[in-house]
């Protein structure tokens, strides 16, 4: 098997999004972080068996951890299979970690994972956003803008 065939086989279109995050939060800054996973966890992600529903990030001893992320147990995993919902460490450089920690210490800011994807090398990455919670009227405004855009797209097609 030549190298190009391996690269094409290795690339996948895993793109697991947290759709609720953009509705509930206004994103201030976004970052791409690596994630520490075990063997069965990455295999489940490659099969698309993960979810970011009710997931959040927090600092613990100057390290960023993602909490409550669901990665389904790997079907072929034996006794060394992973727990479906456990804390997983995120990998960012110190400069980014300090900047995020400084922003989060301000009131009203939180860290929300927005999507999981596999990069070109087959490594799992997580997009996180430093975000501020939206008020109820902001959510209504977002829905109105989405409906208007959909109506304009429909009008353009006809």
C-alpha positions, -999 to +999 in steps of 0.1 A: +000+000+000+015+034-010+016+063+014-011+084-004-036+055-001-029+053+036-035+091+041-068+089+022-080+059+043-069+076+075-088+108+068-124+107+081-151+133+083-158+130+121-174+163+131-194+161+163-209+195+172-225+210+203-254+227+186-269+239+218-238+259+227-242+285+200-278+290+210-272+294+247-238+312+246-222+341+228-187+331+219-159+356+228-128+336+218-123+301+203-094+277+207-085+243+193-072+219+220-058+184+219-075+158+241-059+130+262-077+098+253-072+060+258-071+035+229-108+025+232-119+062+234-103+072+202-117+041+184-152+051+196-147+087+184-135+074+150-168+055+148-187+088+156-199+076+190-195+107+211-216+136+223-210+171+237-245+175+253-242+189+288-204+191+286-184+219+302-147+227+309-130+238+341-096+244+355-081+221+381-045+228+393-038+250+363-049+223+339-080+225+317-103+195+319-135+187+300-162+173+322-192+151+314-182+144+278-199+112+265-178+087+245-196+054+241-178+023+252-160+006+224-180-025+212-149-047+208-132-034+240-125-060+266-119-056+304-099-025+297-127-005+281-132+031+293-160+047+313-185+065+290-186+098+310-153+107+326-130+137+329-106+142+301-076+165+300-073+192+273-039+201+258-031+238+252+001+257+256+007+277+288+001+311+272-033+301+260-042+284+293-033+316+313-053+338+289-084+315+292-080+313+330-078+351+332-110+355+311-129+329+331-121+346+364-142+375+352-178+371+361-202+356+335-176+338+314-175+300+309-156+275+287-178+255+264-167+227+240-182+234+206-170+205+185-149+173+183-131+165+151-101+145+137-073+165+122-054+154+090-031+133+112-060+114+127-057+130+161-088+140+180-092+177+187-118+198+206-128+233+197-135+252+229-150+287+233-148+312+261-184+323+261-209+345+279-244+332+285-272+347+264-303+363+278-337+351+267-342+381+243-308+374+227-320+338+220-352+351+204-331+375+183-309+345+171-340+325+162-354+354+142-322+360+123-320+322+115-356+322+102-350+354+081-318+338+066-337+306+058-366+326+041-341+346+020-323+314+009-357+299+000-366+331-020-333+329-039-338+293-050-373+301-065 
